[in-house]
Amino acid sequence: MRSDQQSTQGALVAALLMGAIAVALGSRGVAAQTAGATVPHTFEDMPAGTPPPGFTFALTGRGRSVRWVVLEDRSSPAGPAVLAETSGDRTSDRFPLAILDGFEARDVAVSVRFRPVSGTIDQAAGLVVRLRDPRNYYIARANALENNVRLYRVVDGRRTQFAGVDVPVPRDRWQTLGLRVEGDRLVVSLDGRELFAVTDRTFREAGRVGLWTKADSVTHFDDFRVELVR
């Protein structure tokens, strides 16, 4: 009898542990729905040349349909599989989005490794938070052609800058862009160094998170991290 009780207790503990792991990882390694937990989203188990599962792809602005696919880039510190938007459309007001599935939050910290590869109109990498839909969200973006990092609000499809700083954003080098939003405060960082912090109340409710580029930018993304802010 005692052996049966121990087996039952062991099975219960195992089930609880598996449940905790499932909550921590979420669907396809998506960041935890628990404050303070961070799970990196990489693309190592996904076939090259295809869109990765776990994302919804959308477009703000004009131009051709987006084409986000997994590529091989052996220079990536997180592994050779990366994500990029590869359509090459040069429409200047074209903003492709890769929106993470199964996650919404109001107060959240996001970061991503990125490497600007090419683009004549732009060489941009962006992070999106509090996204209501592809026409309404906050966006922090780094630009290797302009050597600056900017913060925008996109309202009804119109992008308006409300903060930014000039800073080197080297082409063909891996860097890490970060964006943290808590209440009405937004903080933008590059390679772990805070660049600026501002307040804004345009989007005050929970929303989705994701990645962003512009026009013909070919930017490699990897190690996308999402953390609920306590």
ZADO-1210 file (C-alpha; in nm, 4 decimals, padded with zeros to 6 digits):
<atoms>
<atom x="00.0000" y="00.0000" z="00.0000" code="MET" pos="1"/>
<atom x="00.2785" y="00.2383" z="00.0914" code="ARG" pos="2"/>
<atom x="00.4475" y="00.1692" z="-00.2426" code="SER" pos="3"/>
<atom x="00.1232" y="00.2510" z="-00.4255" code="ASP" pos="4"/>
<atom x="00.0865" y="00.5772" z="-00.2321" code="GLN" pos="5"/>
<atom x="00.4448" y="00.6741" z="-00.3123" code="GLN" pos="6"/>
<atom x="00.3872" y="00.5983" z="-00.6804" code="SER" pos="7"/>
<atom x="00.0723" y="00.8099" z="-00.6814" code="THR" pos="8"/>
<atom x="00.2498" y="01.0970" z="-00.5069" code="GLN" pos="9"/>
<atom x="00.5417" y="01.0693" z="-00.7484" code="GLY" pos="10"/>
<atom x="00.3081" y="01.0815" z="-01.0467" code="ALA" pos="11"/>
<atom x="00.1330" y="01.3873" z="-00.9039" code="LEU" pos="12"/>
<atom x="00.4632" y="01.5685" z="-00.8502" code="VAL" pos="13"/>
<atom x="00.5728" y="01.4826" z="-01.2040" code="ALA" pos="14"/>
<atom x="00.2447" y="01.6095" z="-01.3442" code="ALA" pos="15"/>
<atom x="00.2770" y="01.9347" z="-01.1513" code="LEU" pos="16"/>
<atom x="00.6333" y="01.9800" z="-01.2741" code="LEU" pos="17"/>
<atom x="00.5318" y="01.9170" z="-01.6332" code="MET" pos="18"/>
<atom x="00.2513" y="02.1684" z="-01.5942" code="GLY" pos="19"/>
<atom x="00.4927" y="02.4279" z="-01.4594" code="ALA" pos="20"/>
<atom x="00.7280" y="02.3669" z="-01.7509" code="ILE" pos="21"/>
<atom x="00.4425" y="02.4015" z="-01.9981" code="ALA" pos="22"/>
<atom x="00.3404" y="02.7341" z="-01.8432" code="VAL" pos="23"/>
<atom x="00.7010" y="02.8565" z="-01.8475" code="ALA" pos="24"/>
<atom x="00.7604" y="02.7627" z="-02.2098" code="LEU" pos="25"/>
<atom x="00.4191" y="02.8245" z="-02.3581" code="GLY" pos="26"/>
<atom x="00.3516" y="02.7307" z="-02.7214" code="SER" pos="27"/>
<atom x="00.6648" y="02.6655" z="-02.9283" code="ARG" pos="28"/>
<atom x="00.8928" y="02.8219" z="-02.6672" code="GLY" pos="29"/>
<atom x="00.6941" y="03.1453" z="-02.6393" code="VAL" pos="30"/>
<atom x="00.7842" y="03.3573" z="-02.3377" code="ALA" pos="31"/>
<atom x="00.6231" y="03.2716" z="-02.0093" code="ALA" pos="32"/>
<atom x="00.2919" y="03.4156" z="-01.9005" code="GLN" pos="33"/>
<atom x="00.4522" y="03.4614" z="-01.5586" code="THR" pos="34"/>
<atom x="00.6201" y="03.7840" z="-01.4478" code="ALA" pos="35"/>
<atom x="00.9973" y="03.7698" z="-01.4476" code="GLY" pos="36"/>
<atom x="01.0275" y="03.4547" z="-01.6625" code="ALA" pos="37"/>
<atom x="01.2136" y="03.4821" z="-01.9932" code="THR" pos="38"/>
<atom x="01.2397" y="03.2187" z="-02.2652" code="VAL" pos="39"/>
<atom x="01.4402" y="03.2985" z="-02.5801" code="PRO" pos="40"/>
<atom x="01.2712" y="03.2320" z="-02.9132" code="HIS" pos="41"/>
<atom x="01.5203" y="03.1015" z="-03.1665" code="THR" pos="42"/>
<atom x="01.4711" y="02.9305" z="-03.5013" code="PHE" pos="43"/>
<atom x="01.7128" y="02.6397" z="-03.4756" code="GLU" pos="44"/>
<atom x="01.4559" y="02.3613" z="-03.5236" code="ASP" pos="45"/>
<atom x="01.2847" y="02.5240" z="-03.8210" code="MET" pos="46"/>
<atom x="01.3532" y="02.4471" z="-04.1910" code="PRO" pos="47"/>
<atom x="01.5323" y="02.7141" z="-04.3932" code="ALA" pos="48"/>
<atom x="01.3358" y="02.8930" z="-04.6624" code="GLY" pos="49"/>
<atom x="01.0007" y="02.8655" z="-04.4873" code="THR" pos="50"/>
<atom x="00.8056" y="03.0961" z="-04.2514" code="PRO" pos="51"/>
<atom x="00.8496" y="02.9903" z="-03.8887" code="PRO" pos="52"/>
<atom x="00.5477" y="02.8637" z="-03.6943" code="PRO" pos="53"/>
<atom x="00.4413" y="03.0604" z="-03.3900" code="GLY" pos="54"/>
<atom x="00.4157" y="03.3954" z="-03.5703" code="PHE" pos="55"/>
<atom x="00.1494" y="03.5872" z="-03.7600" code="THR" pos="56"/>
<atom x="00.2819" y="03.8001" z="-04.0466" code="PHE" pos="57"/>
<atom x="00.1281" y="04.1354" z="-04.1387" code="ALA" pos="58"/>
<atom x="00.1987" y="04.4668" z="-04.3102" code="LEU" pos="59"/>
<atom x="00.1601" y="04.8287" z="-04.2080" code="THR" pos="60"/>
<atom x="00.1488" y="05.0683" z="-04.5020" code="GLY" pos="61"/>
<atom x="00.1742" y="04.9909" z="-04.8720" code="ARG" pos="62"/>
<atom x="00.3677" y="04.7553" z="-05.0972" code="GLY" pos="63"/>
<atom x="00.3873" y="04.3852" z="-05.1727" code="ARG" pos="64"/>
<atom x="00.2934" y="04.1111" z="-04.9297" code="SER" pos="65"/>
<atom x="00.5544" y="04.0322" z="-04.6665" code="VAL" pos="66"/>
<atom x="00.7896" y="03.7354" z="-04.6917" code="ARG" pos="67"/>
<atom x="00.9398" y="03.6332" z="-04.3579" code="TRP" pos="68"/>
<atom x="01.1494" y="03.3152" z="-04.3765" code="VAL" pos="69"/>
<atom x="01.4122" y="03.1279" z="-04.1807" code="VAL" pos="70"/>
<atom x="01.7643" y="03.1646" z="-04.3248" code="LEU" pos="71"/>
<atom x="02.1066" y="03.0251" z="-04.2421" code="GLU" pos="72"/>
<atom x="02.3537" y="03.2687" z="-04.0862" code="ASP" pos="73"/>
<atom x="02.6445" y="03.0961" z="-03.9156" code="ARG" pos="74"/>
<atom x="02.7635" y="03.4254" z="-03.7676" code="SER" pos="75"/>
<atom x="02.4694" y="03.4360" z="-03.5257" code="SER" pos="76"/>
<atom x="02.5770" y="03.3863" z="-03.1617" code="PRO" pos="77"/>
<atom x="02.2460" y="03.2099" z="-03.0920" code="ALA" pos="78"/>
<atom x="02.2862" y="02.9508" z="-03.3699" code="GLY" pos="79"/>
<atom x="02.2868" y="02.9449" z="-03.7509" code="PRO" pos="80"/>
<atom x="01.9083" y="02.9695" z="-03.8082" code="ALA" pos="81"/>
<atom x="01.7732" y="03.3270" z="-03.8181" code="VAL" pos="82"/>
<atom x="01.4580" y="03.5087" z="-03.9283" code="LEU" pos="83"/>
<atom x="01.4492" y="03.7734" z="-04.2035" code="ALA" pos="84"/>
<atom x="01.2030" y="03.9577" z="-04.4256" code="GLU" pos="85"/>
<atom x="01.3290" y="03.8921" z="-04.7765" code="THR" pos="86"/>
<atom x="01.0831" y="04.0439" z="-05.0255" code="SER" pos="87"/>
<atom x="01.3130" y="04.3362" z="-05.1151" code="GLY" pos="88"/>
<atom x="01.0202" y="04.5713" z="-05.1817" code="ASP" pos="89"/>
<atom x="01.1540" y="04.9303" z="-05.1937" code="ARG" pos="90"/>
<atom x="00.8215" y="05.1007" z="-05.1073" code="THR" pos="91"/>
<atom x="00.9291" y="05.3580" z="-04.8478" code="SER" pos="92"/>
<atom x="00.6136" y="05.3431" z="-04.6334" code="ASP" pos="93"/>
<atom x="00.6116" y="04.9631" z="-04.6121" code="ARG" pos="94"/>
<atom x="00.6549" y="04.8067" z="-04.2663" code="PHE" pos="95"/>
<atom x="00.6529" y="04.4258" z="-04.2409" code="PRO" pos="96"/>
<atom x="00.5563" y="04.2715" z="-03.9050" code="LEU" pos="97"/>
<atom x="00.6222" y="03.9304" z="-03.7497" code="ALA" pos="98"/>
<atom x="00.3797" y="03.9116" z="-03.4562" code="ILE" pos="99"/>
<atom x="00.4326" y="03.6512" z="-03.1830" code="LEU" pos="100"/>
<atom x="00.1358" y="03.4178" z="-03.1391" code="ASP" pos="101"/>
<atom x="-00.0221" y="03.3272" z="-02.8066" code="GLY" pos="102"/>
<atom x="00.1079" y="03.6204" z="-02.6049" code="PHE" pos="103"/>
<atom x="-00.0383" y="03.9517" z="-02.4903" code="GLU" pos="104"/>
<atom x="00.0849" y="04.1854" z="-02.2179" code="ALA" pos="105"/>
<atom x="00.0630" y="04.5421" z="-02.0986" code="ARG" pos="106"/>
<atom x="00.3909" y="04.5690" z="-01.9082" code="ASP" pos="107"/>
<atom x="00.6630" y="04.3798" z="-02.0895" code="VAL" pos="108"/>
<atom x="01.0327" y="04.3828" z="-02.1802" code="ALA" pos="109"/>
<atom x="01.1359" y="04.2586" z="-02.5250" code="VAL" pos="110"/>
<atom x="01.4755" y="04.2260" z="-02.6899" code="SER" pos="111"/>
<atom x="01.6237" y="04.0770" z="-03.0047" code="VAL" pos="112"/>
<atom x="01.9642" y="04.0215" z="-03.1587" code="ARG" pos="113"/>
<atom x="01.9819" y="04.1701" z="-03.5071" code="PHE" pos="114"/>
<atom x="02.2315" y="04.2086" z="-03.7919" code="ARG" pos="115"/>
<atom x="02.1678" y="04.4673" z="-04.0667" code="PRO" pos="116"/>
<atom x="02.2624" y="04.2966" z="-04.3927" code="VAL" pos="117"/>
<atom x="02.1437" y="04.5128" z="-04.6822" code="SER" pos="118"/>
<atom x="01.8907" y="04.7663" z="-04.8084" code="GLY" pos="119"/>
<atom x="01.9073" y="05.0816" z="-05.0204" code="THR" pos="120"/>
<atom x="01.5973" y="05.2521" z="-04.8799" code="ILE" pos="121"/>
<atom x="01.6502" y="05.1347" z="-04.5233" code="ASP" pos="122"/>
<atom x="01.8447" y="04.8936" z="-04.3037" code="GLN" pos="123"/>
<atom x="01.6157" y="04.8727" z="-04.0038" code="ALA" pos="124"/>
<atom x="01.5405" y="04.6453" z="-03.7100" code="ALA" pos="125"/>
<atom x="01.2402" y="04.7014" z="-03.4861" code="GLY" pos="126"/>
<atom x="01.0560" y="04.5757" z="-03.1789" code="LEU" pos="127"/>
<atom x="00.6799" y="04.6149" z="-03.1375" code="VAL" pos="128"/>
<atom x="00.4803" y="04.6226" z="-02.8117" code="VAL" pos="129"/>
<atom x="00.1163" y="04.6810" z="-02.7130" code="ARG" pos="130"/>
<atom x="00.0090" y="04.5996" z="-03.0656" code="LEU" pos="131"/>
<atom x="-00.3697" y="04.6183" z="-03.1061" code="ARG" pos="132"/>
<atom x="-00.3570" y="04.5442" z="-03.4795" code="ASP" pos="133"/>
<atom x="-00.1140" y="04.6116" z="-03.7671" code="PRO" pos="134"/>
<atom x="-00.2146" y="04.9805" z="-03.7673" code="ARG" pos="135"/>
<atom x="-00.1778" y="05.0565" z="-03.3933" code="ASN" pos="136"/>
<atom x="00.1289" y="04.9901" z="-03.1768" code="TYR" pos="137"/>
<atom x="00.4561" y="05.1204" z="-03.0305" code="TYR" pos="138"/>
<atom x="00.7764" y="05.0564" z="-03.2246" code="ILE" pos="139"/>
<atom x="01.1433" y="05.0987" z="-03.1275" code="ALA" pos="140"/>
<atom x="01.3733" y="05.0756" z="-03.4276" code="ARG" pos="141"/>
<atom x="01.7457" y="05.0889" z="-03.4993" code="ALA" pos="142"/>
<atom x="01.8696" y="05.2081" z="-03.8402" code="ASN" pos="143"/>
<atom x="02.2124" y="05.1234" z="-03.9819" code="ALA" pos="144"/>
<atom x="02.1861" y="05.3729" z="-04.2699" code="LEU" pos="145"/>
<atom x="02.1013" y="05.6676" z="-04.0458" code="GLU" pos="146"/>
<atom x="02.2937" y="05.5540" z="-03.7341" code="ASN" pos="147"/>
<atom x="02.0126" y="05.6242" z="-03.4916" code="ASN" pos="148"/>
<atom x="01.7540" y="05.4582" z="-03.2706" code="VAL" pos="149"/>
<atom x="01.4001" y="05.5974" z="-03.2673" code="ARG" pos="150"/>
<atom x="01.0743" y="05.5382" z="-03.0804" code="LEU" pos="151"/>
<atom x="00.7442" y="05.5760" z="-03.2627" code="TYR" pos="152"/>
<atom x="00.3743" y="05.5369" z="-03.2064" code="ARG" pos="153"/>
<atom x="00.1726" y="05.4045" z="-03.5004" code="VAL" pos="154"/>
<atom x="-00.1878" y="05.5253" z="-03.4844" code="VAL" pos="155"/>
<atom x="-00.4336" y="05.4284" z="-03.7582" code="ASP" pos="156"/>
<atom x="-00.1359" y="05.3331" z="-03.9740" code="GLY" pos="157"/>
<atom x="00.0442" y="05.6676" z="-03.9334" code="ARG" pos="158"/>
<atom x="00.3899" y="05.6553" z="-03.7748" code="ARG" pos="159"/>
<atom x="00.4976" y="05.9451" z="-03.5494" code="THR" pos="160"/>
<atom x="00.8352" y="05.9735" z="-03.3790" code="GLN" pos="161"/>
<atom x="00.8307" y="06.0924" z="-03.0186" code="PHE" pos="162"/>
<atom x="01.1834" y="06.0061" z="-02.8968" code="ALA" pos="163"/>
<atom x="01.5234" y="05.9046" z="-03.0304" code="GLY" pos="164"/>
<atom x="01.8988" y="05.9424" z="-03.0238" code="VAL" pos="165"/>
<atom x="02.1827" y="05.9355" z="-03.2762" code="ASP" pos="166"/>
<atom x="02.4089" y="05.6383" z="-03.2050" code="VAL" pos="167"/>
<atom x="02.6249" y="05.4051" z="-03.4169" code="PRO" pos="168"/>
<atom x="02.4300" y="05.1070" z="-03.5540" code="VAL" pos="169"/>
<atom x="02.6988" y="04.9183" z="-03.7487" code="PRO" pos="170"/>
<atom x="02.6013" y="04.7292" z="-04.0604" code="ARG" pos="171"/>
<atom x="02.6869" y="04.3580" z="-04.0740" code="ASP" pos="172"/>
<atom x="02.7349" y="04.3291" z="-03.6969" code="ARG" pos="173"/>
<atom x="02.5182" y="04.1505" z="-03.4394" code="TRP" pos="174"/>
<atom x="02.3657" y="04.3890" z="-03.1849" code="GLN" pos="175"/>
<atom x="02.0818" y="04.3695" z="-02.9329" code="THR" pos="176"/>
<atom x="01.7867" y="04.6081" z="-02.9344" code="LEU" pos="177"/>
<atom x="01.5690" y="04.6283" z="-02.6240" code="GLY" pos="178"/>
<atom x="01.2340" y="04.7902" z="-02.5413" code="LEU" pos="179"/>
<atom x="01.0656" y="04.7911" z="-02.2007" code="ARG" pos="180"/>
<atom x="00.7201" y="04.9345" z="-02.1361" code="VAL" pos="181"/>
<atom x="00.5737" y="04.9658" z="-01.7879" code="GLU" pos="182"/>
<atom x="00.2714" y="05.1839" z="-01.7254" code="GLY" pos="183"/>
<atom x="00.3267" y="05.4956" z="-01.9365" code="ASP" pos="184"/>
<atom x="00.7089" y="05.4671" z="-01.9317" code="ARG" pos="185"/>
<atom x="00.9060" y="05.3296" z="-02.2266" code="LEU" pos="186"/>
<atom x="01.2790" y="05.2544" z="-02.2121" code="VAL" pos="187"/>
<atom x="01.4934" y="05.1784" z="-02.5178" code="VAL" pos="188"/>
<atom x="01.8368" y="05.0139" z="-02.5014" code="SER" pos="189"/>
<atom x="02.1095" y="04.8998" z="-02.7393" code="LEU" pos="190"/>
<atom x="02.3535" y="04.6250" z="-02.6422" code="ASP" pos="191"/>
<atom x="02.2314" y="04.6449" z="-02.2835" code="GLY" pos="192"/>
<atom x="02.2917" y="05.0200" z="-02.2500" code="ARG" pos="193"/>
<atom x="01.9891" y="05.2390" z="-02.1875" code="GLU" pos="194"/>
<atom x="01.9650" y="05.5038" z="-02.4574" code="LEU" pos="195"/>
<atom x="01.6586" y="05.6978" z="-02.3428" code="PHE" pos="196"/>
<atom x="01.3355" y="05.6760" z="-02.1441" code="ALA" pos="197"/>
<atom x="01.0120" y="05.8649" z="-02.2127" code="VAL" pos="198"/>
<atom x="00.6465" y="05.8632" z="-02.1127" code="THR" pos="199"/>
<atom x="00.3475" y="05.8240" z="-02.3432" code="ASP" pos="200"/>
<atom x="-00.0172" y="05.7296" z="-02.2909" code="ARG" pos="201"/>
<atom x="-00.1300" y="05.6507" z="-02.6434" code="THR" pos="202"/>
<atom x="-00.1570" y="05.2751" z="-02.5875" code="PHE" pos="203"/>
<atom x="-00.2465" y="05.1883" z="-02.2293" code="ARG" pos="204"/>
<atom x="-00.3911" y="04.8382" z="-02.2643" code="GLU" pos="205"/>
<atom x="-00.2313" y="04.4978" z="-02.3143" code="ALA" pos="206"/>
<atom x="-00.1265" y="04.4065" z="-02.6660" code="GLY" pos="207"/>
<atom x="00.0852" y="04.1706" z="-02.8698" code="ARG" pos="208"/>
<atom x="00.4598" y="04.1874" z="-02.9369" code="VAL" pos="209"/>
<atom x="00.6736" y="04.1243" z="-03.2417" code="GLY" pos="210"/>
<atom x="00.9452" y="04.2185" z="-03.4884" code="LEU" pos="211"/>
<atom x="00.9428" y="04.4913" z="-03.7542" code="TRP" pos="212"/>
<atom x="01.1390" y="04.6098" z="-04.0571" code="THR" pos="213"/>
<atom x="01.1009" y="04.8751" z="-04.3247" code="LYS" pos="214"/>
<atom x="01.0971" y="04.8792" z="-04.7067" code="ALA" pos="215"/>
<atom x="01.3811" y="04.6738" z="-04.8601" code="ASP" pos="216"/>
<atom x="01.5690" y="04.6125" z="-04.5342" code="SER" pos="217"/>
<atom x="01.7221" y="04.2684" z="-04.5097" code="VAL" pos="218"/>
<atom x="01.7881" y="04.2295" z="-04.1392" code="THR" pos="219"/>
<atom x="01.8660" y="03.9013" z="-03.9649" code="HIS" pos="220"/>
<atom x="01.6882" y="03.8470" z="-03.6321" code="PHE" pos="221"/>
<atom x="01.7593" y="03.5887" z="-03.3635" code="ASP" pos="222"/>
<atom x="01.7227" y="03.5259" z="-02.9903" code="ASP" pos="223"/>
<atom x="01.3903" y="03.7097" z="-02.9545" code="PHE" pos="224"/>
<atom x="01.3150" y="03.7408" z="-02.5814" code="ARG" pos="225"/>
<atom x="00.9928" y="03.8415" z="-02.4090" code="VAL" pos="226"/>
<atom x="00.9533" y="03.8982" z="-02.0348" code="GLU" pos="227"/>
<atom x="00.6499" y="04.0079" z="-01.8373" code="LEU" pos="228"/>
<atom x="00.7393" y="04.3006" z="-01.6117" code="VAL" pos="229"/>
<atom x="00.6463" y="04.2517" z="-01.2480" code="ARG" pos="230"/>
</atoms>
